[in-house]
């Protein structure tokens, strides 16, 4: 009997049970979308920590660090940790005060309905590749554990995530995130301790190349632009993302939201070092696997299967499955919320809770198509990154902290940022398109504020004159 498959199956059944339990807490759309804005600090912190701690961090970043060193993981996990830190310092408190359901609501309140529509389109489309990447990762894990064809693993894994997300919404996401975060932390810790008991740290570091510990780029203009671009893709671009927003807004108070962001930033940075270290060991033990581009994302799982006893394999693969489930469930719920609240609700006279659940199925079905069409985690994540940075970050900053900006100025910023980003990816260099796209988005908004100022409200002006005379 395959005990590894048995125990991981039991773990997945337990996850399903948590999702079913969470569904009992869902009484209305607010419960489904924001868990009733009632999450305590430990669960809120775990939810933020689990936002991206999935396939890209454990499977993708470990390979990038093994081949390129710290310069290969600026985007994730370093940029992701920066994002959570900035969220706690600048954004969590003012966003929480708005008491809204989605980022689309924010752009409607600050700018207008046209900006709401365009921002919602950008947000929804930015998630298909990311959700698809999580489905592919689940397919890979199920293939390794249960011996299933990868496409069947993708179908099975996606069905599991959709089931408990459909039932419990943000309550399911939050409660499973809490359990799954503990599981992946234990799995990584135990695997690292076991490796160090067999191979001394000094021996691992001696065999490592100097590039692994280089933290600044080559001293050239293009090198620094590429470096800064990597920092801001996730570091700034993920701030106006709905999955992160929902986790912040689900906290029970402003102070909890802010402290959870700080704590999750520290935890994310610390625990993301473990898969990087294990990736470094893996490439030293199995240098040939990295030459096969199709199997390179299996570098870390291959190390675990070939260098760990069965009980550690069970812990690790349970934790890895947990991390991917966490990322996938939140990533499904986010665009589903935007689609239901900001795009479809004005068109259909349907209860928002029912509509949100329908959108969970729709988003999942489209993302499943992406996963089956392009079964590469790296390519799917690459396809989904950068869009929110070049279109929505600059209007977000000015909407929260600047003087009032007109809707036309915000739309100009979004359109210029998106157009320049696409053109730069096609005709220039993909690695720097995010940097230049963001700069042009900023210039466009400043120009828009100059040529499309907010028109004064004549009624307010008349009332102020009348009040001054009295």
N, C-alpha and C positions, 0 to 999 in steps of 0.2 A: 504493500500500500504506500502511496506517495503521501507521507505525513506532511510535507511542506504544502502541497496543494490542499490537503484537508484543513489544516489550521488557517490558512489564508482564506479558504472558503467560509470558515466559521467567522473570521473577522469581517468579511464582506456581509454576511448575514447580520452580524451585530450592527454594522453601519446602516443597513436597511432598516433595522429595528429602531435605531435612533431617529431616522427620517420619518418613520411612521409615528413615533411618539411626538416629534416636533409638529407634525401636521395637526395635532389636537390643540395646539396653541394658536392656530391661524383662524381668526374669526372674521377678519376683514382685510382689505387691501393693504392697510398700514402694517398689519402683522406680517403679511406675506412679503412685503417689499422691505420693511425696516425692522422687523422683529419687535414691533410695538415700541421702538425707541426705549428699550428697557434692559439692554445687556450690561451686566456688571463688568468691572475692570478686567478680571482674568479672561472671560470669554471674549470681550471686545479686543483685548490684546492678541489672543490666539487667532481671532478672525483676521486682523490686520496682518499678523505674521504669516498667515497661510495664503495671503492674496496671490503671491507669485511663487511660493516655495513648492514648486511642482516639477514638471518635466524639464523645463529650461534650466532651473537652478541645479537639480541633482544630476540629470542626464546630460544636459547641454553644457552648462558651465564647467563641469568636471572635465569634459573633453577639451574645452577651450583653454582652461588653465594648464592642462597636461601638455598641450601643443604650443601655446603662446605665452603662458605665464600671466601675471597680473594684468598686463595690457590687453589680454583677451577677455577679461571678465569685468571690465570697467562698467559696461552696460548693466550686467547682472552677475554678481550680487551687489557690487559697490554702488551703482547708480540707483538700484532699488532701495538700498539702505538710506541713501541720501534723500530719496523721495519721501520716505516715511518720516525722516527727521524734519524736513521742510514742512511736511504736513502738520507735524506737532507744533512747530514754531510759529508758522504764519497762517495756515489755512483751516485747521480743524475747528477752532473756536468760532470764527466768523461764518463759516459754512453751517455749523450746527445751529447757530442763532436764526438762520433763515427758515428752518422748519419746513423744508420742501422734500419732495419724494425723489426727484431726479435732477441731474445737471441740466437737462432740457428746461426744467422749471426755472432754474437759475438764469439761463440766457433769455428766457421770456420776460422775467421780472426786471432784469437789468437793461435789456435792449429792446425786445419786442418779439412778436409771434414769428416773423420771418427768420430771425436768428435762432429761435427755438427749433424751427423746422430743419434748418441747415445743420445746426449742431447735433440734432438727433440723428440725422442721416449719417454724419461723420462718426458718431459714437457707435451706432449699430454696426456699420461696416467694419469698424476697427476690431471687432471681436470675433468675426468668423474664423480667421486664421488661428487666433489664439485658442479658441475652443477646439477647433480641429486638431491642433497640436496635442492637446490633452487627451483627446480620443485616440490619437495615434500612439501616444505613450502607454495608455491603458492596453491597447492592442498588443504592444510589444511585451508588456509585463505578463499578460495572460498567455501569450505565446510561449514565453520562457517557463512559466509556472505550470500551466495546464497542457502544454503541447498542442495548442489550437493554432490553426492558420491565423495569420495576423488580421485578416479582414473580419474573421469571426470574432476575434478578440476585441476589435474596434466596435463591432455591433454590440457585443455583450457588455463591454465597459461603458459605452455611451448609454445603453439602456438602463444600467444601474444608476448612473448619475442623474439621468432625466427623471427616473422614478421618484427618488427622494427629494429632488429639487422641485418637481411638480407638486408634490404633496405639501411640503412644509415651507417652501420659499426661503426667506432669510433666516427663519428659525432653524430649518434643517441645515443650512449652510453654517450657521454660527455654532450650533451644538456639535455637529460633526467635525467642524474645524478645531474645536477645543480638544476632542478626543484624538483626532488625527495628528494634531501638532505634537501632542505628548508622544504618540506612537513613532513619528519620524525622528524626533529628537533622541528617543531611547535607541532606535535602530542605528542611527549614525554614531552615537556615542559608543555603543557596544562594539560595532564594527571597527571603529578607530582604535579602541583599547586593545582589541584582539590583534590587529595589525602590528601595533607597537610592542606587543608581547613577543612577536616573532621577529620583527625587523626593527632594530634600534633607530630612533629618530636621526641620530648622527649619520647613519649609513644612508638613509633616504635623502638627507640634505646634501651629502657629498656627491651623490649620483645625479642630483638635479643640476640643470643648466643655469647659468647666470641670468638668462632671459626670464626665468620663472619669477624672479624677485625684483625685476625692473618695474618701477611704478610711474616713471615719466617717459614721454615719447622722445624720439630723436629730435634734436634741436633744429627744426625746420618749420616753416609756416604751415605746410600741408600736414606735417605730423601733429602739430598742436591743434589744428582745426579738426582733424579726425579724432583726436583725443577728447577735445571738448564736446564734439558731437556725440561721442559714445556716452559721456557723462549725462548729457541732457535728454537723450532719447527716453530713458525711463525716469531719470532723476527729476525732470520737469514735465515730460510728456505724459506721465502716468497720473499726475495730480488731477487733471480734469477728466479722469476716467470714472465711469459709473460704479465699477465694482469696489474701488477704493472708497468712493463717496458713500456707498450704501453701508459699508462697514463703520465708517465714522458716524454716520447719522443714526446707526442702530444703538449707539451707546446711550446709557440712561441719563447722562448729563454732559455739559460742556467740558467739565474738568476730567471726566472719565475718557471722553473722546481724545482730549489733548494728551493725557498721560498714557493712554493706550498707544498712541502714535509714537511717542518717545520710546516706550518700552519695546514695542515691536521693531523699531529701527535697530536697537541694540541687539535684540535677540536674533534678528534676521542676519545682521552682519556677523555675529559670533558663530551661529550654527551653520551658516553658509560656508564657513572655512573648512568644515569637516568633509563635504563632498569634494572640495578643491584638493585637500590633502590626499583623500583616497584616490582621486583621479591621477595625482602625481605618482602614487605608489603603483597604480594599475598600469600606467604607461611604461614604468620601469620593469614590471613583471611580464607584461604582454605587449611589447612594442609593435608586433606585427598587426594587431587588430586595428590600430589607428590608420593603417594604410588602406583599409577597406572602408570607403566612404559610407556605404550602406550600413555597416555594422559598427561604425565608430561610436554611435550614440549608445551602444551596449557596453562600452568600456568598463564603467563602474559595475553594472550587474554581472559582467563576466568575471571581474575580480572577486565579487562576493560568492558567486557560484563555485569558483575554483580554489578559493583560499580560506573559506569559512566553514565551520561545522554547520550541521543542519539547523540547529536551534537559532543560530545567528542569522542564517539565511531567512528563516521564518520571520524573525524580528525586522530585518532590513526590508524585505519585500513587502511585508505588511505596512511598514512605515512609508515606503516609496509609493505603494498603491494609495495610501492615505493622503500623501502630499498631492498626488495628481488628482484624486477625487476632490480635494479641497479647492484647488485652482479651477477645476472644470465646473464645479457646481456654482461657484461665485461668478465665473465668466459667462455661464449660461443665463443666470438670473439678471445680470446687469443689462445686456442689450434687450432682453425680454421686457424689462421694466420701462426702458426708454421707448421701445416700440409701442407698448400698450398705453403708457401715460401721455406721451408727447406726439405720437403719430396717428394712432388708431382710435383713441378715445373720443376725439372730436368727430369722428366719422361714424362710429357705431354706438348705439344706445344699449351697451352691455355693461353689466357690473364690472368694475375695474379688477376685482379679484378673479373673476372668470376669464376676463380678457388677458390678464397677466399669465394665467396658466396656459391658455391657448398659445400665447407668444413663446412660452418656454418650449413647447413642442415644435413650433415653427423654427425658432432659432436653432434648436438642436438638430432638426432635420437638415437645414442648410449647412450647418457646420459639419455634420456627418458626411455630406457630399464632398466638402473640402478635404476631409480626412481620408476618404477612400480614393479621391482623385490624385492627391499629392501626399503620399504617406511619409513625409520627411518632417520631423519636428523643427529642424532649423529653418527650412524654407517657409513653413507655415507661420512661425513666429516672426520671421523677417518680413513676410508679407503684411503682417498686422501692425507692425511697430511704426512709430513716427507720425501717424496720421493726426492723433489728438494734439501732439506737440505743435505742429506747424499750423493747425487750424484753430485750436481752442484755448491754448495756454495764455497767449497774450490778451485776448478779450477777458479771460477769467481774472487775470491780475488787475486789469483796469476796472473791471466790474466790481471787484471787491475793495480795492484800495485807492483807485484814482477818482478824479472828478467825473461827473456824469459824462458818458460817451454816447453819441447817437447810434442808432441801430445801423445806419448806412456805414458808419466808420467801422463798426464791428464786423459787418458783412464784408467790407473791403479787405479787412485784415484776414479773415478766413479764406476768402477767394484767392488773394495774392499768395498767402502762405501755401495753400494747397497746390495752386498752379505752378509756382516756382519749385516746390518739392518734387512734383511729378516730372517737370522738365529737366531738373537737375539729375534725377535718377536715370532718365533716359539718355541725356546728352553729356552729362558731366561725370561726377563720381558719386556713387551711391552712398559711400561712407560719410560724406560731408553734406549731403542734401538736407539733412535735418537741421544742421547748424545754420546754413544759409537761408533755408526756408523760414526758420524762426526769426532771424534778423529781418528778413523782408516782411514778414507778418507784422513785426513791431513798427517798421517804417510806414507800412500801409495804414496802420491804425493811427499813427501820429499825423500823417497826411490827411486821413479821413476826418480827424478831429478839427483840422484846420479848414477843410472845404465842406464838411458836412456837420456843422455845429448843431447842437440841440436848439430847436426853435423855442423862444420864450413863450410860456403859457400866458396869453393876454388876460384870461380871467384871474389868474393868480396875481398878475401885475396890477390889475384894477383894484383887487381886494387890498393889496399892500399899500396902494396910494390912498385908498379910503381910510385904512387903518391909521396911516401916518397923519392924516388931516384931523382925525378925531383925537 
